Amino acid sequence: MAENQQAAGTENQNQPQFALQRIYVKDLSFESPNAPLVFQEQWKPQVNLDLNTAHNKISDNQYEVVLSLTVTAKVGEKVAYIVEIQQAGVFMVSGIEGPQLGQMLGAYCPTILFPYAREAIDGIVNKGSFPALMLAPVNFDAIYAQALKRKQEEAAGEAKEEQTH
């Protein structure tokens, strides 16, 4: 019986495991360079969202994933506000390697972090005396797939270039 329990313990160690350990704001900034004059403009902003993800290994099975968002709202040519946030999380990932690990860190974890970043952005925009800003959901799986395809195409292009020289 002890052998069966030991074998089951070994099997569990090889099973894929994932756990969120901590979510935190790593960096947050808000600028309203044209306040208070921008408050006199009719509020029909053009909102631009730039996002990026990064990850780094902390220990054998711990990773920090950082979702960076920059939101720029303009009224006409005037910048109403700029919000920059780095929403981060520490994730425990074991038993997952290769492309699956890349997918987990590049798409799944940012999907978990995004609602926290969206809430922080909305809160800071409100504190800046601007109307609420609820960012639309982001499909990180599609973004990750596009980035992967672009990398593969670049690698194929470089390989062709090396063959012709």
N, CA, C and O of each residue as an XYZ file, in Angstrom:
660
protein
N       0.819     -1.188      0.000
C       0.000      0.000      0.000
C       0.865      1.253      0.000
O       0.559      2.221     -0.697
N       1.943      1.239      0.778
C       2.846      2.389      0.822
C       3.477      2.627     -0.542
O       3.713      3.767     -0.939
N       3.753      1.512     -1.271
C       4.330      1.657     -2.613
C       3.342      2.362     -3.542
O       3.735      3.217     -4.336
N       2.051      2.001     -3.442
C       1.035      2.645     -4.278
C       0.922      4.132     -3.961
O       0.786      4.948     -4.873
N       0.977      4.496     -2.675
C       0.909      5.914     -2.308
C       2.124      6.661     -2.832
O       2.014      7.791     -3.308
N       3.291      6.018     -2.741
C       4.511      6.666     -3.235
C       4.428      6.841     -4.750
O       4.806      7.887     -5.277
N       3.935      5.816     -5.451
C       3.794      5.908     -6.905
C       2.796      7.015     -7.260
O       3.015      7.763     -8.213
N       1.713      7.122     -6.507
C       0.725      8.180     -6.766
C       1.339      9.544     -6.515
O       1.064     10.483     -7.262
N       2.162      9.681     -5.485
C       2.845     10.948     -5.199
C       3.762     11.348     -6.333
O       3.835     12.523     -6.691
N       4.467     10.373     -6.904
C       5.355     10.644     -8.033
C       4.552     11.075     -9.250
O       4.949     11.988     -9.974
N       3.409     10.408     -9.475
C       2.566     10.771    -10.604
C       2.064     12.207    -10.470
O       2.048     12.949    -11.452
N       1.651     12.609     -9.261
C       1.148     13.962     -9.046
C       2.208     15.009     -9.323
O       1.886     16.106     -9.779
N       3.478     14.688     -9.053
C       4.554     15.648     -9.313
C       4.720     15.878    -10.812
O       5.123     16.962    -11.235
N       4.411     14.862    -11.616
C       4.558     14.985    -13.062
C       3.313     15.572    -13.725
O       3.347     15.927    -14.903
N       2.226     15.673    -12.982
C       0.999     16.246    -13.514
C       1.191     17.749    -13.725
O       1.849     18.408    -12.920
N       0.621     18.289    -14.800
C       0.687     19.744    -14.978
C       0.006     20.447    -13.807
O      -1.095     20.079    -13.399
N       0.674     21.455    -13.280
C       0.116     22.227    -12.181
C       0.255     23.710    -12.482
O       1.248     24.159    -13.055
N      -0.774     24.463    -12.078
C      -0.787     25.905    -12.289
C      -1.460     26.551    -11.092
O      -2.512     26.095    -10.642
N      -0.852     27.616    -10.575
C      -1.477     28.339     -9.468
C      -1.070     29.806     -9.525
O       0.087     30.141     -9.778
N      -2.032     30.651     -9.289
C      -1.774     32.078     -9.162
C      -1.329     32.325     -7.722
O      -2.042     31.971     -6.783
N      -0.161     32.925     -7.547
C       0.341     33.146     -6.200
C       0.177     34.583     -5.732
O      -0.010     34.825     -4.540
N       0.245     35.544     -6.652
C       0.123     36.941     -6.258
C      -0.153     37.792     -7.489
O       0.377     37.535     -8.570
N      -0.998     38.820     -7.307
C      -1.243     39.822     -8.349
C      -0.940     41.178     -7.734
O      -1.348     41.460     -6.607
N      -0.224     42.017     -8.474
C       0.162     43.318     -7.939
C       0.400     44.320     -9.065
O       0.661     43.951    -10.210
N       0.304     45.596     -8.705
C       0.644     46.679     -9.631
C       2.130     46.939     -9.464
O       2.589     47.291     -8.377
N       2.874     46.767    -10.534
C       4.324     46.971    -10.494
C       4.666     48.438    -10.742
O       5.606     48.974    -10.155
N       3.896     49.078    -11.614
C       4.131     50.480    -11.936
C       2.820     51.070    -12.443
O       2.070     50.404    -13.157
N       2.543     52.323    -12.075
C       1.325     52.990    -12.502
C       1.590     54.482    -12.597
O       2.123     55.084    -11.665
N       1.215     55.085    -13.734
C       1.353     56.534    -13.844
C       0.154     57.105    -14.602
O      -0.445     56.451    -15.456
N      -0.169     58.347    -14.255
C      -1.271     59.064    -14.878
C      -0.796     60.482    -15.155
O      -0.224     61.136    -14.283
N      -1.036     60.952    -16.376
C      -0.706     62.331    -16.745
C      -1.911     62.950    -17.437
O      -2.588     62.304    -18.237
N      -2.162     64.198    -17.118
C      -3.170     64.972    -17.827
C      -2.524     66.308    -18.191
O      -2.758     67.317    -17.526
N      -1.709     66.310    -19.253
C      -0.891     67.480    -19.563
C      -1.667     68.732    -19.951
O      -1.137     69.838    -19.839
N      -2.902     68.588    -20.402
C      -3.670     69.750    -20.843
C      -4.812     70.123    -19.904
O      -5.702     70.890    -20.273
N      -4.783     69.578    -18.686
C      -5.794     69.979    -17.692
C      -5.407     71.351    -17.169
O      -4.212     71.619    -17.043
N      -6.321     72.213    -16.865
C      -7.767     72.061    -16.858
C      -8.428     72.431    -18.183
O      -9.640     72.270    -18.323
N      -7.657     72.929    -19.168
C      -8.273     73.386    -20.418
C      -8.999     72.267    -21.163
O      -9.994     72.525    -21.840
N      -8.515     71.032    -21.049
C      -9.134     69.924    -21.766
C     -10.559     69.655    -21.264
O     -11.368     69.087    -21.998
N     -10.874     70.050    -20.035
C     -12.226     69.859    -19.490
C     -13.251     70.762    -20.177
O     -14.454     70.515    -20.087
N     -12.782     71.799    -20.856
C     -13.690     72.704    -21.550
C     -14.056     72.197    -22.949
O     -14.978     72.711    -23.583
N     -13.324     71.185    -23.419
C     -13.574     70.613    -24.752
C     -14.766     69.662    -24.680
O     -15.071     69.108    -23.624
N     -15.446     69.480    -25.835
C     -16.515     68.483    -25.897
C     -15.860     67.107    -25.798
O     -14.909     66.814    -26.523
N     -16.366     66.272    -24.909
C     -15.709     64.997    -24.610
C     -16.081     63.929    -25.636
O     -17.062     63.203    -25.479
N     -15.269     63.856    -26.691
C     -15.371     62.799    -27.696
C     -13.951     62.311    -27.948
O     -13.348     62.621    -28.975
N     -13.426     61.545    -26.999
C     -12.009     61.179    -27.080
C     -11.714     60.108    -28.121
O     -12.555     59.275    -28.459
N     -10.495     60.167    -28.607
C      -9.938     59.094    -29.420
C      -8.994     58.351    -28.467
O      -8.015     58.917    -27.981
N      -9.300     57.097    -28.213
C      -8.527     56.332    -27.237
C      -7.657     55.316    -27.961
O      -8.134     54.562    -28.809
N      -6.384     55.306    -27.617
C      -5.435     54.366    -28.194
C      -4.897     53.485    -27.071
O      -4.524     53.976    -26.006
N      -4.863     52.186    -27.320
C      -4.349     51.227    -26.344
C      -3.152     50.500    -26.926
O      -3.243     49.894    -27.993
N      -2.036     50.561    -26.226
C      -0.854     49.766    -26.572
C      -0.654     48.772    -25.448
O      -0.743     49.126    -24.273
N      -0.383     47.524    -25.811
C      -0.136     46.546    -24.763
C       1.029     45.655    -25.123
O       1.367     45.460    -26.290
N       1.629     45.121    -24.074
C       2.784     44.251    -24.235
C       2.804     43.292    -23.053
O       2.296     43.611    -21.978
N       3.382     42.140    -23.253
C       3.554     41.197    -22.154
C       5.001     40.762    -22.092
O       5.709     40.731    -23.098
N       5.419     40.429    -20.896
C       6.772     39.908    -20.687
C       6.700     38.940    -19.512
O       5.794     39.015    -18.682
N       7.650     38.051    -19.459
C       7.720     37.144    -18.319
C       9.175     36.806    -18.015
O      10.040     36.834    -18.891
N       9.411     36.490    -16.764
C      10.738     36.033    -16.387
C      10.615     34.953    -15.314
O       9.685     34.946    -14.507
N      11.567     34.063    -15.335
C      11.570     32.943    -14.402
C      12.150     33.418    -13.080
O      13.236     33.996    -13.043
N      11.420     33.171    -11.991
C      11.872     33.580    -10.657
C      12.603     32.430     -9.978
O      13.653     32.626     -9.366
N      12.041     31.228    -10.091
C      12.663     30.029     -9.532
C      12.291     28.859    -10.437
O      11.766     29.062    -11.532
N      12.557     27.651     -9.988
C      12.319     26.479    -10.832
C      10.920     26.438    -11.439
O      10.767     26.125    -12.619
N       9.899     26.750    -10.644
C       8.549     26.665    -11.184
C       7.720     27.923    -10.916
O       6.490     27.873    -10.914
N       8.399     29.047    -10.690
C       7.703     30.321    -10.484
C       8.090     31.302    -11.590
O       9.257     31.437    -11.956
N       7.073     31.975    -12.101
C       7.277     32.959    -13.157
C       6.550     34.243    -12.808
O       5.438     34.224    -12.280
N       7.198     35.362    -13.112
C       6.532     36.649    -13.032
C       6.081     36.984    -14.450
O       6.872     36.930    -15.391
N       4.813     37.328    -14.593
C       4.267     37.765    -15.878
C       3.846     39.217    -15.693
O       3.149     39.551    -14.735
N       4.278     40.088    -16.624
C       3.972     41.514    -16.550
C       3.195     41.915    -17.798
O       3.653     41.732    -18.926
N       2.016     42.461    -17.564
C       1.181     43.002    -18.633
C       1.322     44.515    -18.583
O       0.952     45.145    -17.592
N       1.859     45.099    -19.652
C       2.050     46.552    -19.721
C       1.005     47.147    -20.664
O       0.869     46.721    -21.811
N       0.277     48.134    -20.160
C      -0.736     48.823    -20.955
C      -0.459     50.316    -20.937
O      -0.119     50.882    -19.897
N      -0.605     50.948    -22.091
C      -0.552     52.402    -22.185
C      -1.817     52.858    -22.892
O      -2.088     52.465    -24.027
N      -2.587     53.694    -22.205
C      -3.817     54.241    -22.773
C      -3.605     55.732    -22.978
O      -3.257     56.456    -22.045
N      -3.820     56.181    -24.208
C      -3.707     57.600    -24.526
C      -5.069     58.063    -25.044
O      -5.595     57.524    -26.017
N      -5.624     59.066    -24.378
C      -6.905     59.647    -24.803
C      -6.649     61.064    -25.298
O      -6.059     61.889    -24.602
N      -7.109     61.323    -26.520
C      -6.964     62.653    -27.111
C      -8.336     63.213    -27.433
O      -9.251     62.485    -27.818
N      -8.460     64.518    -27.267
C      -9.637     65.257    -27.713
C      -9.114     66.194    -28.785
O      -8.416     67.165    -28.495
N      -9.462     65.889    -30.034
C      -8.856     66.632    -31.140
C      -7.367     66.317    -31.164
O      -6.971     65.153    -31.217
N      -6.554     67.351    -31.123
C      -5.102     67.158    -31.101
C      -4.523     67.196    -29.691
O      -3.339     66.927    -29.487
N      -5.368     67.530    -28.724
C      -4.897     67.668    -27.341
C      -4.938     66.327    -26.610
O      -5.926     65.597    -26.680
N      -3.861     66.024    -25.917
C      -3.835     64.829    -25.082
C      -4.617     65.129    -23.812
O      -4.262     66.027    -23.048
N      -5.680     64.371    -23.596
C      -6.466     64.530    -22.375
C      -5.754     63.831    -21.218
O      -5.565     64.413    -20.150
N      -5.359     62.569    -21.446
C      -4.608     61.850    -20.417
C      -3.841     60.679    -21.019
O      -4.148     60.174    -22.099
N      -2.838     60.283    -20.268
C      -2.051     59.095    -20.580
C      -1.968     58.280    -19.294
O      -1.590     58.791    -18.241
N      -2.328     57.010    -19.400
C      -2.218     56.096    -18.262
C      -1.279     54.967    -18.678
O      -1.439     54.369    -19.743
N      -0.314     54.690    -17.836
C       0.587     53.564    -18.053
C       0.539     52.685    -16.812
O       0.650     53.165    -15.684
N       0.371     51.390    -17.044
C       0.346     50.452    -15.922
C       1.121     49.198    -16.292
O       1.083     48.727    -17.428
N       1.820     48.678    -15.303
C       2.408     47.350    -15.403
C       1.717     46.508    -14.334
O       2.031     46.599    -13.147
N       0.775     45.694    -14.782
C       0.048     44.789    -13.885
C       0.797     43.464    -13.927
O       1.012     42.901    -15.000
N       1.188     42.974    -12.774
C       2.026     41.776    -12.740
C       1.417     40.699    -11.865
O       0.532     40.951    -11.047
N       1.915     39.501    -12.060
C       1.488     38.375    -11.245
C       2.604     37.369    -11.130
O       3.452     37.251    -12.015
N       2.596     36.643    -10.028
C       3.523     35.533     -9.839
C       2.701     34.259     -9.971
O       1.696     34.073     -9.284
N       3.147     33.390    -10.864
C       2.428     32.160    -11.159
C       3.343     30.963    -10.930
O       4.521     30.989    -11.285
N       2.783     29.913    -10.330
C       3.499     28.655    -10.179
C       3.064     27.769    -11.331
O       1.876     27.500    -11.507
N       4.031     27.318    -12.110
C       3.752     26.461    -13.251
C       4.740     25.299    -13.201
O       5.953     25.510    -13.205
N       4.225     24.079    -13.155
C       5.123     22.917    -13.207
C       4.472     21.828    -14.055
O       3.249     21.743    -14.167
N       5.328     21.001    -14.647
C       4.836     19.927    -15.497
C       4.362     20.407    -16.853
O       3.742     19.643    -17.594
N       4.639     21.650    -17.192
C       4.258     22.226    -18.491
C       5.524     22.790    -19.114
O       6.228     23.588    -18.495
N       5.811     22.372    -20.341
C       7.053     22.810    -20.989
C       6.810     23.163    -22.445
O       5.725     22.947    -22.984
N       7.835     23.707    -23.065
C       7.822     23.986    -24.498
C       6.730     24.942    -24.917
O       6.472     25.937    -24.240
N       6.074     24.638    -26.054
C       5.036     25.535    -26.579
C       3.875     25.753    -25.609
O       3.296     26.840    -25.571
N       3.530     24.728    -24.825
C       2.432     24.879    -23.861
C       2.800     25.899    -22.791
O       1.952     26.686    -22.369
N       4.054     25.895    -22.349
C       4.508     26.872    -21.355
C       4.476     28.271    -21.957
O       4.047     29.220    -21.302
N       4.923     28.402    -23.193
C       4.876     29.697    -23.882
C       3.462     30.221    -23.986
O       3.215     31.403    -23.749
N       2.527     29.349    -24.340
C       1.114     29.725    -24.440
C       0.575     30.155    -23.069
O      -0.167     31.130    -22.962
N       0.959     29.414    -22.030
C       0.498     29.713    -20.671
C       0.986     31.102    -20.241
O       0.205     31.913    -19.743
N       2.282     31.370    -20.437
C       2.871     32.638    -19.985
C       2.544     33.802    -20.915
O       2.471     34.950    -20.475
N       2.350     33.511    -22.196
C       2.128     34.577    -23.170
C       0.676     34.920    -23.431
O       0.382     35.984    -23.978
N      -0.253     34.026    -23.046
C      -1.666     34.284    -23.327
C      -2.556     34.059    -22.107
O      -3.358     34.925    -21.756
N      -2.422     32.913    -21.464
C      -3.330     32.585    -20.365
C      -3.124     33.509    -19.165
O      -4.092     34.043    -18.624
N      -1.880     33.701    -18.749
C      -1.603     34.570    -17.598
C      -1.994     36.030    -17.867
O      -2.612     36.651    -17.003
N      -1.656     36.602    -19.039
C      -2.129     37.967    -19.314
C      -3.654     38.087    -19.305
O      -4.189     39.127    -18.923
N      -4.354     37.034    -19.722
C      -5.812     37.040    -19.676
C      -6.298     37.165    -18.234
O      -7.293     37.840    -17.974
N      -5.608     36.523    -17.302
C      -5.952     36.625    -15.883
C      -5.659     38.035    -15.365
O      -6.437     38.571    -14.576
N      -4.554     38.640    -15.794
C      -4.121     39.944    -15.290
C      -4.949     41.110    -15.846
O      -5.110     42.130    -15.177
N      -5.470     40.959    -17.067
C      -6.115     42.081    -17.743
C      -7.258     42.724    -16.949
O      -7.299     43.952    -16.868
N      -8.179     41.970    -16.364
C      -9.260     42.639    -15.619
C      -8.753     43.511    -14.467
O      -9.351     44.542    -14.162
N      -7.663     43.105    -13.832
C      -7.095     43.905    -12.745
C      -6.513     45.212    -13.302
O      -6.684     46.276    -12.705
N      -5.831     45.125    -14.442
C      -5.278     46.321    -15.073
C      -6.400     47.247    -15.530
O      -6.320     48.464    -15.362
N      -7.442     46.663    -16.105
C      -8.579     47.454    -16.586
C      -9.244     48.203    -15.434
O      -9.602     49.372    -15.573
N      -9.407     47.532    -14.305
C     -10.012     48.173    -13.128
C      -9.128     49.304    -12.604
O      -9.631     50.370    -12.248
N      -7.819     49.079    -12.555
C      -6.902     50.116    -12.071
C      -6.915     51.326    -12.995
O      -6.887     52.464    -12.526
N      -6.957     51.091    -14.309
C      -7.006     52.192    -15.275
C      -8.297     52.982    -15.107
O      -8.274     54.212    -15.075
N      -9.411     52.287    -15.000
C     -10.694     52.963    -14.829
C     -10.693     53.822    -13.565
O     -11.171     54.956    -13.582
N     -10.160     53.284    -12.480
C     -10.114     54.023    -11.218
C      -9.262     55.278    -11.298
O      -9.662     56.334    -10.807
N      -8.095     55.171    -11.911
C      -7.185     56.329    -11.968
C      -7.726     57.383    -12.932
O      -7.530     58.578    -12.711
N      -8.407     56.953    -14.003
C      -9.018     57.900    -14.944
C     -10.128     58.675    -14.227
O     -10.249     59.888    -14.397
N     -10.937     57.974    -13.426
C     -11.982     58.633    -12.639
C     -11.395     59.633    -11.655
O     -11.938     60.724    -11.480
N     -10.300     59.275    -11.017
C      -9.662     60.188    -10.063
C      -9.079     61.411    -10.760
O      -8.884     62.455    -10.138
N      -8.802     61.278    -12.054
C      -8.329     62.412    -12.840
C      -9.471     63.288    -13.313
O      -9.249     64.242    -14.058
N     -10.700     62.979    -12.891
C     -11.908     63.745    -13.200
C     -12.390     63.543    -14.632
O     -13.009     64.429    -15.221
N     -12.099     62.372    -15.181
C     -12.573     62.039    -16.527
C     -13.654     60.972    -16.429
O     -13.721     60.252    -15.432
N     -14.508     60.859    -17.458
C     -15.527     59.809    -17.455
C     -14.889     58.412    -17.402
O     -13.738     58.221    -17.794
N     -15.655     57.464    -16.917
C     -15.180     56.077    -16.800
C     -14.669     55.565    -18.144
O     -15.190     55.920    -19.202
N     -13.663     54.743    -18.079
C     -13.092     54.124    -19.274
C     -13.048     52.616    -19.036
O     -12.196     52.121    -18.298
N     -13.961     51.900    -19.661
C     -13.948     50.445    -19.560
C     -13.372     49.894    -20.860
O     -14.029     49.903    -21.901
N     -12.155     49.424    -20.781
C     -11.502     48.864    -21.960
C     -12.199     47.579    -22.384
O     -12.631     46.789    -21.545
N     -12.302     47.380    -23.676
C     -12.901     46.165    -24.207
C     -11.997     44.969    -23.891
O     -10.782     45.126    -23.777
N     -12.581     43.786    -23.751
C     -11.752     42.596    -23.520
C     -10.745     42.411    -24.651
O     -10.972     42.837    -25.784
N      -9.637     41.773    -24.321
C      -8.556     41.539    -25.276
C      -8.393     40.032    -25.451
O      -8.391     39.285    -24.473
N      -8.258     39.592    -26.696
C      -8.043     38.177    -26.987
C      -6.536     37.905    -27.024
O      -5.901     38.017    -28.072
N      -5.978     37.549    -25.873
C      -4.538     37.318    -25.783
C      -4.112     36.061    -26.532
O      -2.970     35.969    -26.983
N      -5.021     35.085    -26.670
C      -4.687     33.888    -27.458
C      -4.409     34.276    -28.906
O      -3.444     33.795    -29.500
N      -5.244     35.140    -29.478
C      -5.056     35.580    -30.864
C      -3.781     36.400    -31.005
O      -3.042     36.240    -31.977
N      -3.522     37.273    -30.046
C      -2.301     38.093    -30.089
C      -1.068     37.204    -30.000
O      -0.094     37.406    -30.725
N      -1.119     36.221    -29.108
C       0.013     35.294    -28.957
C       0.225     34.498    -30.249
O       1.359     34.323    -30.694
N      -0.866     34.018    -30.848
C      -0.767     33.250    -32.095
C      -0.172     34.102    -33.213
O       0.650     33.617    -33.990
N      -0.583     35.377    -33.300
C      -0.035     36.276    -34.332
C       1.461     36.498    -34.113
O       2.243     36.486    -35.064
N       1.854     36.700    -32.854
C       3.273     36.922    -32.549
C       4.086     35.680    -32.880
O       5.192     35.791    -33.408
N       3.560     34.510    -32.580
C       4.245     33.256    -32.877
C       4.397     33.075    -34.381
O       5.460     32.678    -34.859
N       3.333     33.365    -35.128
C       3.373     33.247    -36.593
C       4.391     34.214    -37.181
O       5.141     33.861    -38.091
N       4.412     35.450    -36.649
C       5.363     36.451    -37.134
C       6.804     35.989    -36.889
O       7.662     36.140    -37.759
N       7.067     35.427    -35.708
C       8.411     34.923    -35.401
C       8.801     33.787    -36.334
O       9.943     33.717    -36.788
N       7.846     32.888    -36.626
C       8.126     31.769    -37.529
C       8.408     32.271    -38.940
O       9.306     31.766    -39.614
N       7.642     33.266    -39.387
C       7.857     33.830    -40.719
C       9.204     34.525    -40.809
O       9.903     34.412    -41.815
N       9.572     35.255    -39.740
C      10.880     35.921    -39.722
C      12.006     34.897    -39.741
O      13.001     35.083    -40.441
N      11.857     33.823    -38.982
C      12.879     32.766    -38.952
C      12.996     32.095    -40.310
O      14.101     31.788    -40.759
N      11.852     31.862    -40.973
C      11.868     31.254    -42.303
C      12.521     32.196    -43.308
O      13.277     31.754    -44.172
N      12.231     33.496    -43.199
C      12.835     34.490    -44.088
C      14.343     34.566    -43.904
O      15.083     34.677    -44.881
N      14.806     34.506    -42.650
C      16.245     34.523    -42.375
C      16.908     33.253    -42.896
O      18.024     33.311    -43.413
N      16.247     32.116    -42.771
C      16.799     30.857    -43.259
C      16.942     30.892    -44.765
O      17.952     30.430    -45.297
N      15.930     31.442    -45.483
C      16.007     31.571    -46.933
C      17.146     32.490    -47.335
O      17.876     32.221    -48.289
N      17.286     33.592    -46.584
C      18.319     34.562    -46.888
C      19.717     33.933    -46.740
O      20.614     34.181    -47.547
N      19.876     33.120    -45.694
C      21.173     32.447    -45.477
C      21.454     31.442    -46.598
O      22.609     31.262    -46.983
N      20.408     30.783    -47.129
C      20.590     29.802    -48.191
C      21.020     30.476    -49.488
O      21.778     29.893    -50.263
N      20.544     31.702    -49.737
C      20.874     32.381    -50.992
C      22.271     32.981    -50.969
O      22.811     33.311    -52.025
N      22.881     33.133    -49.767
C      24.220     33.726    -49.684
C      25.272     32.694    -49.677
O      26.457     33.021    -49.611
